[in-house]
Amino acid sequence: MHQSRSSKPFASQNYIYTQQDIMALSFTFDKEPNQVLFTGTSRVKIVILNRIHKLNALSYEMIYQIKKNLQIYESDPSVKLVILKANGKAFSAGGDIVSLIMCSLEGHWTYTSMYFRNMLTLLYFIATYRKPLVSLINGLVMGAAAGLFMSSKFRVVTEKAVFAMPEASIGHVPDIGASYFLSRLPGYFGEYIGLTGAQLDGAEMAACGLATHYVPSTKINTLENALQNVTSSNVSIAQVINTFAEKANVKEDSAFRRLETINKCFSKGTVEEIIICLEKESENGAEKWIKNALKSMRSFCPLSLKIFLKSIRIGRVQNIEECINRGYTQGCHVLRRTVSNDFYEGARARIFDKDNKPKWEPSKLELVTEEMVDECLKDINEDELEPLKLPDRSHSQIASRL
């Protein structure tokens, strides 16, 4: 494929994309109507992700509309409860990577930084929301959408729910407060999720604490109807959900049932040591979850893996505001190629070409230095890049999280 003189290229390691090529892949400038639906009664408001053809990938418009309406609901004394759910088979596949890639390659840093600022501000707003907010997850929830879900007070999942944080597979890093909520899972299960991109089903989400309740999908509509008759008390809302909730039965071969082994391996100080420990565990016949973990970590971006491990370790002793701020810094470094082009190469291999053969640089874990990792955690001092300024949301309901 040849580069047009009038087009700026997709600066991948071994391939050149023109602007026309990227446009032809899946992006459109046509306005997408009704990406989020807002309905409900005067007492109970319902926010519905409705970008079904894109697996509800969170666009700039969706983030803006959700935050604007949540602000209105919070200040309206008649609103007692907000429900967040989605149309289609997926709650959300995460952020709108295609638009971010396109704008970044064209040099539109204002858009990409604004996208991240608004996304992270929304997550913080939900985490500190002054009214009860219930998320109903009956499908896929990944990446940035996981932050949206995890910021909710009540997190209800069904057997159809699937959770994953696959950022390292495309050369990105979990940047949506993940170092806060993953580091607070039992033992080192959060490290396991972030470093391997492992998919969890609804039962596993409930068992490890990612979800607060497990409700069969056959009861989810009835639950939603029942919630519309409750008071604003968190206790009464929990009582209603508990009426429909069931014990999550985790499968026998689930990695969560091997928490002792996970703690043994994923508590190690470096990614290299984690892999060595997993390899030793597999010497006497590796279980499927170990094989999958090793396969993923060997194919994921080495720099992303090391950034994430350091980030989650820092997150264990920081509050949610600090974790969100650091996530913004890390995300900006990745997009601006401070150390590596890996995010763009990962997007080429996983999203655009789909050859699943990214050429990472550095190519091996041992080539990723501590200085490279530290560079991606430093503040960026550039005139055109505004710092993340989270609003003052201190109040008694969320004091423990701040």
Secondary structure, DSSP 8 states (H G I E B T S, - for coil): ----TTS--EE-SS-EE-HHHHHHHT---S--TTSEEEEE-SSEEEEEE--GGGTT-B-HHHHHHHHHHHHHHHH-TT--EEEEEESSSEEE--B-HHHHHHHHHTT-HHHHHHHHHHHHHHHHHHHT-SS-EEEEE-SEEEHHHHHHHHTSSEEEE-TT-EEE--GGGGT----SSHHHHTTTSSTTHHHHHHHH---EEHHHHHHHTS-SEE--GGGHHHHHHHHTT--S-HHHHHHHHHHH-------TT-GGGGHHHHHHHHTSSSHHHHHHHHHHHTTTT--HHHHHHHHHHHHS-HHHHHHHHHHHHHHTTS-HHHHHHHHHHHHHHHHTTSS-SHHHHHHIIIIIS-------SS-SGGG--HHHHHHTTS----TTS----------GGGTTT-
